[in-house]
C-alpha cells in the first residue's frame, strides 16, 4: 500500500461543498492519495514481475475557521440542518462536489476540485472561552465510474 500526504494549499483557502460556501480554512489543506497494489508473481521467478492497482482513495483534511451550524452540518457525517437546529445522526450521508481555492507553496493560485465527496470520520469541535471554534473535517472522494478519476488539481502560473 502506497500513501502520500502533502500540504497542497498553504495559508487559508476558500471552501465550497456542493452549493454551499463554507468560508475559509484556518490553515493549510492536506490531501492524501492512497494506492493499493497487487504484486504479480510467477513460480519460475523470485520476486514481483509487475504490480497492478487494485484500489485507490483520495481524502482531503482541513480545518474550517468558521464554526457555524452550516459548516458543522457539512462536516459531521449524517447530520442535518433545519433552521437553527442541527440534528446529529439519523440522516443520509452528505454527498457533493468539493472545491478548494487557495495558494500553492510558490504563491500562485491553486484550485482543487473533487467531483463527489462525503465527510468521514470523527469531528471534534473545541469550545473555548475567547477562542475561535475550528471545525476539523475530512472529505473522502468517490471515484467517478465513467472515467475512474476523483477530481483535478489546477495551478495558475500568474
Secondary structure, 3 states (H helix, E strand, C coil): CEEEEEEEEEEEEEEEECCEEEEEECCCEEEEEEEEEEEECCCCCCCCCEEEEEEEEEEEEEEECCCCHHHHHHHCCCCEEECCEEECCCCCCCCEEEEEEEECCCCCEEEEEEEEEEEECCCCCCCCCCCCCCEEEEEEECCECCCCECEEEEECCC
